Amino acid sequence: MTTTGRNRASGGSDTAQTKVFGTRSVALDPAKRVAAVVLPRGTDQGVMHVFDVALTDRPVTQAGQDG
């Protein structure tokens, strides 16, 4: 997905073309509790920005999609 515009740290915005990427859902063991999300120490190309990490109690119905 491509979107136009982004918020800037200064409080303004710009019209940069940005790419939105996602990952597929992964079923977790319901008997365990998520204690932490560990992100990579760096990237191989550019700067990584993480805007959301989410958990749900909805079942995962097929690879890459929530039920």
Secondary structure, 3 states (H helix, E strand, C coil): CEEEEEECCCCCEEEEEEECCCCCCCCCCCCCCCCCCCCCCCCCCCCCCCCCCCCCCCCEEECCEEC
